[in-house]
Amino acid sequence: NSQPMIKHIVFWSFKDHTATGSKADNLSQAVALLDRCANLVAGIEQFEVALGSDNAACTSDLVLNSAFISQDALDAYQQHPDHGPVKVFMKQAVASRHCMDYTF
């Protein structure tokens, strides 16, 4: 593949408690919601969702490490209707979010 791919990495730190539950409950729900997005659109080459290790000095609770064959594929993922519930849930459960997209 001569076209550069797009790496899309998102780190989230979760609030200790929200109206929807504890941090652990919200992390579990977030993983389930993200896992459902793994095949939303054509062009997803990698889609890894992982929790931070308890024994590590992690600054984030959850990561999405994904790769897309093009910016168009990433845009299609971001705009997919099934991605909407993830955004809504994360807005209320997350204390901070960091994202980085780059070509490789």
C-alpha positions in Angstrom: 0.0 0.0 0.0 1.7 3.2 -1.2 -0.8 5.5 0.3 0.0 6.7 3.8 -2.2 5.3 6.5 -3.7 7.3 9.4 -3.0 6.3 13.0 -5.8 7.4 15.4 -4.9 7.1 19.1 -7.2 8.3 21.9 -6.4 8.3 25.6 -9.1 8.8 28.2 -9.0 9.4 31.9 -12.3 8.6 33.6 -14.1 10.4 36.5 -14.2 8.4 39.7 -18.0 8.4 39.7 -20.8 9.6 37.5 -24.6 9.4 37.4 -24.3 6.2 35.4 -22.0 4.4 37.8 -18.5 3.9 39.2 -15.3 4.3 37.3 -15.0 0.6 36.9 -18.6 0.3 35.6 -18.0 3.2 33.2 -14.8 1.7 31.9 -16.5 -1.6 31.3 -19.3 0.1 29.4 -16.8 2.1 27.4 -14.8 -0.9 26.3 -18.1 -2.6 25.2 -19.2 0.4 23.2 -15.8 0.8 21.5 -15.5 -2.9 20.8 -18.8 -2.6 18.8 -17.1 0.0 16.6 -14.2 -2.2 15.5 -15.8 -3.0 12.1 -18.1 0.0 11.5 -16.5 1.0 8.2 -14.3 -0.3 5.5 -10.7 0.7 5.8 -10.1 0.0 9.5 -6.8 -1.8 9.6 -6.2 -1.9 13.4 -8.6 -1.3 16.3 -7.2 -2.1 19.7 -9.0 -1.1 22.9 -7.1 -1.6 26.2 -7.4 -0.7 29.8 -4.3 0.8 31.7 -2.5 -1.8 33.8 -3.1 -1.5 37.5 0.6 -1.9 38.4 1.9 0.7 35.9 2.2 4.4 36.4 -0.5 5.1 33.8 -1.7 8.6 33.2 -4.8 7.3 31.3 -7.4 4.7 32.1 -8.3 3.6 28.5 -6.8 3.7 25.1 -8.0 3.2 21.5 -5.1 2.5 19.2 -6.4 2.3 15.7 -5.2 2.7 12.1 -7.2 3.6 9.0 -6.2 3.1 5.3 -7.1 6.8 4.6 -8.4 10.0 6.1 -11.6 9.3 4.3 -11.9 6.0 6.2 -11.2 7.8 9.5 -13.8 10.5 8.7 -16.4 7.8 7.8 -15.7 6.1 11.2 -16.0 9.4 13.1 -19.3 10.3 11.3 -20.9 6.8 11.5 -24.2 6.9 13.3 -23.1 3.9 15.5 -20.1 5.9 16.7 -22.5 8.6 18.1 -23.4 6.7 21.4 -19.7 6.3 22.2 -19.2 10.1 22.0 -22.3 10.8 24.1 -21.3 8.2 26.8 -17.6 9.4 26.9 -18.6 13.1 27.4 -20.3 12.3 30.7 -17.9 9.6 32.0 -14.5 11.1 31.0 -12.5 13.6 33.0 -9.9 14.2 30.1 -9.3 13.0 26.6 -6.2 13.2 24.5 -6.1 12.3 20.8 -3.4 12.2 18.2 -3.8 11.4 14.5 -0.8 11.0 12.2 0.2 9.5 8.9 2.6 6.6 8.6 
